[in-house]
């Protein structure tokens, strides 16, 4: 498992990875070095393994929207701050607030937008498929 270099609050042991101050990052996003992801969206990678499993923090600006994508495996999304809106392929809308956990099932296709600045912890078994239009 590769722990990415910019993670300055991570401790790796032989048994796993410990992230220190996760809620502090949600309150003060400038504690970490964000990388550009898409317009209005930044990412803070935590780990990625050779099979595509990964964990990352995503910072979304109010009004930012991710491209529609397909989950080919389970993905856990914990909203650490802000309020996000998921827009499903069939136009159904669901809202997650700070502290809410959403688990996307394999085969789920959707996009996500934020109504206010926010941070989400995403843990995925496999990468998302953005070529699903």
C-alpha positions in Angstrom: 0.0 0.0 0.0 1.4 3.4 -1.0 0.9 6.3 1.4 1.1 9.4 -0.6 3.8 11.9 0.3 1.8 15.0 1.1 0.0 13.4 4.1 1.6 15.1 7.0 -0.9 13.9 9.7 -0.6 10.1 8.9 1.2 7.4 10.9 1.8 4.1 9.2 2.3 1.0 11.3 2.7 -2.6 10.2 -1.0 -3.0 10.9 -2.5 0.0 9.2 -2.6 3.7 8.7 -3.7 6.2 11.4 -4.8 9.7 10.4 -4.4 12.3 13.1 -6.6 15.4 13.3 -9.2 14.5 10.7 -11.8 16.8 12.1 -9.2 19.5 12.6 -8.6 19.4 8.8 -12.4 19.7 8.2 -12.4 22.9 10.4 -9.2 24.3 9.0 -8.5 22.9 5.4 -5.3 24.9 5.2 -3.6 22.3 7.5 -2.9 20.1 4.5 -1.6 20.5 0.9 -4.5 20.1 -1.5 -4.1 19.1 -5.2 -6.3 20.3 -8.0 -8.9 17.7 -9.1 -11.5 19.5 -11.2 -13.0 23.0 -11.2 -13.9 23.9 -7.6 -12.7 20.5 -6.3 -9.4 19.7 -4.6 -8.1 16.3 -3.3 -5.9 15.3 -0.5 -4.8 11.7 -1.2 -4.3 9.4 1.8 -3.4 6.1 0.2 -3.8 4.0 -3.0 -3.0 0.4 -3.4 -2.1 -1.6 -6.5 -5.7 -2.8 -7.0 -7.1 0.7 -7.0 -8.4 0.8 -3.4 -8.0 4.3 -2.1 -8.8 6.9 0.6 -8.8 10.7 0.1 -10.3 13.9 1.4 -12.1 16.0 -1.2 -12.7 19.7 -0.7 -15.5 21.2 -2.7 -16.3 24.9 -3.1 -19.9 26.0 -2.9 -21.5 25.4 -6.3 -18.8 23.0 -7.5 -20.0 19.8 -9.1 -18.2 16.5 -9.8 -18.6 15.0 -13.3 -21.1 12.2 -13.5 -19.4 8.9 -12.6 -20.1 5.2 -12.2 -19.1 3.3 -9.0 -17.8 -0.2 -10.0 -17.4 -1.1 -6.3 -18.6 0.2 -2.9 -17.5 3.7 -1.9 -18.0 5.2 1.5 -18.5 9.0 1.7 -18.4 10.7 5.1 -19.3 14.4 5.0 -16.9 16.1 7.4 -18.2 19.6 6.7 -20.7 21.3 4.5 -23.8 20.0 2.7 -23.6 18.0 -0.5 -26.3 17.0 -2.9 -26.2 13.9 -4.9 -27.9 13.9 -8.3 -28.7 10.4 -9.5 -29.0 9.3 -13.1 -32.8 9.2 -12.8 -32.8 12.8 -11.5 -33.5 11.8 -7.9 -31.8 14.1 -5.4 -30.5 13.2 -2.0 -28.8 15.5 0.5 -26.0 14.7 3.0 -25.1 17.0 5.8 -22.1 17.2 8.1 -21.7 13.9 9.9 -23.7 11.9 7.4 -22.3 8.7 5.8 -23.4 7.5 2.4 -22.3 4.1 0.9 -22.6 4.0 -2.8 -23.3 0.5 -4.2 -21.6 -1.0 -7.3 -23.4 0.2 -10.4 -24.4 3.6 -8.9 -24.1 6.5 -11.3 -24.3 10.1 -10.1 -22.7 13.5 -9.7 -22.2 15.5 -6.5 -22.5 19.2 -5.9 -21.9 21.2 -2.7 -24.3 24.0 -1.6 -21.6 25.4 0.7 -17.9 24.8 1.0 -17.3 21.3 2.4 -15.0 18.3 2.9 -15.8 14.7 2.3 -13.7 11.6 3.2 -14.0 9.0 0.4 -12.9 5.4 0.8 -13.2 3.3 -2.4 -12.5 -0.3 -3.3 -11.8 0.6 -7.0 -11.4 3.9 -9.0 -14.5 5.6 -10.3 -15.4 5.4 -14.0 -15.9 8.8 -15.5 -16.5 7.4 -19.0 -20.1 6.4 -18.3 -22.2 9.0 -20.1 
